[in-house]
Amino acid sequence: MKHRLLPALLALFAPLALAQGLQARDAWVRANPPGAPTAAYMTIANASPRPARLVRVETDAFKRVEIHTTVHEKGVMSMRPIEALEVPAKGEVALAPGGLHIMLYGATRPYQAGDAVMLELHFEGGERLRVSAEVRAAGSGHHHH
Amino acid sequence: MAGMTKRFGPALWLLLTVLVIAAGVGVNQWRSAPTSAPTDYHAYEPPLPLPEFMLTDHAGKLFDRSRFVGQWSFVFFGYTHCPDVCPAAMTVFQQLQRQIGPDAPVQYVLVSVDPERDTPAHLGTYVKHFNPAFLGATAPHAELARLTGPLGVYYARGPERDGLYEVEHSSAIFLVGPDARVRAVFTAPQDATKMAAGFARLRKT
């Protein structure tokens, strides 16, 4: 009985944003040259039994934000904005270099490796998730210390 | 049953031996395949000579075929307004340069296929962010075609959305030899360690 009660108790204390079981982890932004757009990467996990749809991302650190997918076809890379990004029920979706990413364009202030960029993820249905993304010089999702 | 074994014994053993040898050869060939025929790059045999072309580098200097002579060059075609793929390729250049060594006679070149936005000054800021020794070069499309055409590099400008557009482009990294002939093409997704190993093999040929 104890193990059934524990998750319920924990849920009471969970932050409001996690009410529907959405979580983002390993969020990072590539430190790109000044004036060039960059991208944010992360893994979004959905613990709920319903799929979630990420429809918009907001930040005050960049003028323009778009959800993009990179398509690699016959040796050609093309990037396309997408309307929404679906996170499957009881599943997760990885945003990583060479694939799905959040394009950040027009930095409102200079940024460099080690800084944090606050992103607000808006899901269909009004749920929001605030994510702190670390600015990294690396080209991959791995830490280089 | 016992009599049959006696009669067919030698023939059975011969058949088994042949089968075992055949299997062994098969396994060995399968095992050695990845090392004897690397799949992470395609070598040009014979190397592909480059035609005459005239680009402008990030310092405003002429970047023509002679700039490839006397050193090895890794060349990527991209653009600086590219948020994901191109910075990843530039990072591969960074890792490659660290593995091959900064003093090796190797240059790293980003050829921009977006000359409208990538002025030499803008290209300079971009490539130097990744390494002060990296080079950027571009030219009007008609001139770019003289280089991209023979290499089979494809690019096309995408639709404009509120003043912003993407350029879809080939994702390959080319290796040009000190004789200004293309030696190999590394296809995406590129791995710097594998590329450095491939380069070590290719530079001996």
Interface residues (C-beta under 8 A of the other chain):
Chain A: R30 N32 P33 P34 G35 A36 P37 T38 A39 R64 H68 T70 H72 G75 V76 M77 S78 M79 R80 P81 P97 G98 H101 M103 L104 Y105 A138 G139 S140
Chain B: T80 H81 C82 P83 D84 V85 P87 A88 M90 T91 V92 Q94 Q95 H122 T125 Y126 K128 H129 F130 Y154 G158 R161 L164 E166 E168 H169 S170 S171 A172 T187 A188 P189
